[in-house]
């Protein structure tokens, strides 16, 4: 089961609405869902909240260290409260997934994500859960840094918020350790796209 939910982002008003802060958007939504208010705790270099669900202590953490040293915060809290790496879920922005989709994944490489890279280093393992929140890709590798540090379009922001809201429906499964069920809920949570209306048979389609 997940005991520590981490959202990745950069602190400060200038970063608040940027794609790189999608992890913060997710933990903010989770905090509202659990009716908790994360507060700055310098011991763990981040904003922290704790609550109890069905007798189990659950932690929320938003590192305030800047993205590329997120692991300092995650490792400090996990070590102190003896939370195993497989009991940690890290929500973060994902370039390789389109806005409006989210994917749950266990283990694997950091794939160049600076926040994950530092968490890997500080925990000494990649064996933790990631909630990959799609923010899309600019199409050119050299534009990635600029892309993640900019605000998404209104349409993309709405799509990302929708994917966050849908992924939170998997929260009971995540808390119960039913990770296959959680994965299925998150991966199949996108509403089906409406089929385009069929054209009348008599319509001339040469100009379509």
C-alpha positions in Angstrom: 0.0 0.0 0.0 1.0 3.6 -0.5 2.0 5.4 2.6 3.8 8.5 1.2 2.4 10.5 -1.7 4.9 12.9 -3.2 4.1 15.6 -5.8 7.1 17.1 -7.7 7.4 20.8 -8.8 9.3 24.0 -8.2 8.5 26.3 -5.3 7.6 29.9 -6.0 4.8 31.8 -7.6 6.6 32.1 -11.0 6.5 28.3 -11.4 3.1 27.6 -9.9 1.2 27.3 -13.2 4.0 25.7 -15.3 3.9 22.1 -16.7 6.8 21.0 -14.4 4.5 21.6 -11.4 1.9 19.0 -12.5 2.9 16.9 -9.5 2.1 19.7 -7.1 -1.3 20.1 -8.8 -1.9 16.4 -8.1 -0.9 16.6 -4.4 -2.9 19.8 -4.0 -6.0 17.9 -5.4 -5.2 15.0 -3.1 -5.0 17.3 -0.1 -8.4 18.7 -0.9 -9.8 15.2 -1.2 -8.3 14.1 2.1 -9.2 17.5 3.7 -5.7 18.2 4.9 -3.5 21.3 4.6 0.2 20.7 3.9 2.5 23.0 5.9 6.1 23.8 5.6 8.3 21.5 7.7 12.0 22.3 7.4 13.0 18.9 8.8 11.8 17.3 5.6 12.6 20.3 3.3 9.0 20.5 2.1 5.3 21.0 2.7 4.0 18.1 4.6 0.6 16.8 5.8 -0.3 13.6 7.6 -3.6 11.9 8.1 -4.9 8.6 9.3 -7.0 6.4 7.0 -8.4 3.1 8.3 -5.8 3.2 11.1 -2.9 3.7 8.7 -0.8 6.9 8.7 -0.6 8.5 5.3 1.8 11.3 4.3 1.7 14.0 1.6 4.9 15.7 0.6 5.7 18.6 -1.7 9.5 19.1 -1.8 10.4 22.8 -1.6 14.0 22.1 -2.7 13.6 22.8 -6.4 13.0 19.9 -8.8 16.6 18.7 -9.2 17.1 18.0 -5.5 13.7 16.6 -4.7 15.3 13.4 -3.4 16.7 15.2 -0.4 13.2 15.8 0.9 11.7 12.4 -0.1 14.5 10.5 1.5 14.5 12.5 4.7 10.8 11.8 5.4 10.9 8.2 4.2 13.9 7.3 6.3 12.7 8.9 9.4 9.3 7.2 9.3 10.7 3.9 7.9 8.6 4.0 4.7 9.8 1.5 2.2 10.5 2.6 -1.4 7.6 0.5 -2.7 5.3 2.3 -0.3 6.1 5.7 -2.1 4.2 7.2 -5.0 5.7 10.1 -6.8 3.4 12.2 -9.0 5.2 14.1 -11.8 4.9 15.7 -15.2 5.5 13.3 -18.1 6.5 14.5 -21.6 5.8 11.3 -23.3 2.1 11.2 -22.4 -0.5 13.6 -23.9 -2.4 16.0 -21.7 -5.5 14.4 -20.4 -3.9 11.0 -19.7 -2.0 9.7 -16.7 -0.2 6.4 -16.2 0.9 4.4 -13.1 4.3 2.7 -13.2 6.5 0.9 -10.8 10.3 1.1 -11.0 12.3 1.6 -14.1 14.7 4.4 -15.1 14.2 8.1 -14.4 14.1 8.7 -18.2 16.0 12.0 -17.8 13.5 13.6 -15.4 15.6 15.6 -12.9 13.2 15.1 -10.0 13.2 11.4 -10.4 16.9 11.3 -11.0 17.6 12.8 -7.6 15.0 10.6 -5.9 16.7 7.5 -7.5 20.1 8.7 -6.1 18.9 9.6 -2.6 16.8 6.5 -2.1 19.4 4.3 -3.7 16.8 2.6 -5.8 14.2 3.2 -8.6 11.8 0.8 -7.0 9.0 3.2 -6.1 5.7 4.0 -7.8 5.3 6.9 -10.2 2.1 8.6 -11.3 3.0 10.0 -14.7 0.8 13.0 -15.6 0.8 13.7 -19.3 1.9 17.3 -20.2 2.8 16.5 -23.9 6.0 17.1 -25.7 7.1 20.2 -27.7 8.3 17.9 -30.5 11.9 19.0 -30.4 14.3 17.9 -27.6 16.1 21.2 -27.4 12.8 22.9 -26.5 11.9 20.6 -23.6 13.3 22.8 -20.8 11.5 25.8 -22.1 8.3 23.7 -22.5 8.2 22.4 -19.0 8.9 25.8 -17.4 6.0 27.4 -19.3 2.3 27.4 -18.7 0.2 25.0 -20.8 -2.6 26.3 -23.0 -6.0 26.7 -21.3 -7.2 23.6 -23.2 -4.2 21.5 -22.1 -4.5 22.8 -18.5 -8.2 21.7 -18.4 -7.2 18.3 -19.8 -4.4 17.8 -17.2 -6.8 18.8 -14.4 -9.3 16.3 -15.7 -6.7 13.5 -15.7 -5.8 14.4 -12.1 -9.4 14.3 -11.0 -9.9 10.9 -12.7 -6.7 9.4 -11.3 -7.8 10.3 -7.7 -10.6 7.8 -8.2 -7.9 5.2 -7.8 -7.0 6.5 -4.3 -8.9 3.8 -2.3 -7.1 1.1 -4.3 -3.7 2.8 -3.8 -4.3 3.0 -0.1 -5.4 -0.7 0.0 -2.3 -1.8 -1.9 -4.5 -3.0 -4.8 -2.0 -1.8 -7.3 -3.3 -3.7 -10.3 -6.8 -2.3 -9.7 -5.3 1.2 -9.3 -3.4 0.8 -12.5 -6.5 -0.3 -14.4 -8.6 2.6 -13.0 -5.9 5.2 -13.9 -5.1 3.8 -17.3 -8.7 3.2 -18.4 -10.2 6.3 -16.8 -10.3 8.5 -19.9 -13.9 8.8 -21.1 -14.4 7.2 -24.5 -14.2 9.6 -27.5 -17.5 10.1 -29.2 -17.7 8.5 -32.6 -18.0 11.0 -35.5 -21.5 11.1 -36.9 -21.9 8.8 -39.9 -22.3 10.7 -43.2 -25.3 10.0 -45.3 -24.7 7.4 -48.0 -25.7 9.8 -50.7 -23.1 12.5 -49.8 -20.3 13.1 -52.3 -17.1 12.4 -50.3 -14.5 13.2 -53.0 -13.8 16.6 -51.4 -13.4 15.2 -47.8 
